[in-house]
Amino acid sequence: MGFEEGEILQAISQLKRVKGRFETIISNGGIYFVVDYAHTPDALENVLDSINEIRTKNERLITVMGCG
């Protein structure tokens, strides 16, 4: 479409995340939380796979799921 790579990257960096979709929160104690509205088994699996790709192997992962 005629855009330079730098223009595209700059525009992408300005995007705002959708609330409740892979939303990250860091507590005062340094604990990371990820909130995602994964409402299907496939969506939950994708979220957990994404978390496992970015976390270090010595970090513990605790999963809390809820349903309506």
N, C-alpha and C positions, 0 to 999 in steps of 0.2 A: 504494500500500500504506500510505499515511498517513505516510510519513517526510518530514521537512523536508529541503530541498536541503542545508543545512549539515550535517545528520546523515549524509547519504549521502556527501558529500565527505570528511568526517572519517573515516568508516569505510573508504572507498577508500584514503585516505592511509596507513592502518595495514596494508594488505595487504603481504605479503612476496612478492617475486618468486620464481618457480620457477627453481631452479638450471639453468643452461644455456639459458634462454630470454631472449634479449636482455639478457644479463648484461653490465654495463659495468664495465670495469677501467681505472684510470688509473695509468700508470707514474710513477716518481719524476721522470722527465724530462718529464712532462706529455703523454705520448702516450695517446690513448684507444683502448681495445680493446673490441670488442663480440663476445661469445661467444653463438652461438645454435645449437641443435641442429636446423637446417633440413635435413630429410632428404628433401625432394622439390624438384623444380625450382620449383614454385609457392611453396613456403615460402621458398626462397632468394631468389627475386625479391621477395617481400614484405619480407624483412629488409633487402635492399639498398635498396628503395624507401623504407623507414622511415628508414634511415641517411641517405639523400640528402635527406630532408625536414628533418632536424634539424641537419645539418652546414652550415657556411658554405661558400660557393663556393670560397674560397681554400684550403680544407683538402684535402689529398690523401687519397684513399681507396685502401687496399691490401686486397685480398681474398685470404684463404687458405681453401681448402676441403679437406676430408679425407673419406675414405669408409672404411667397414669392409669 
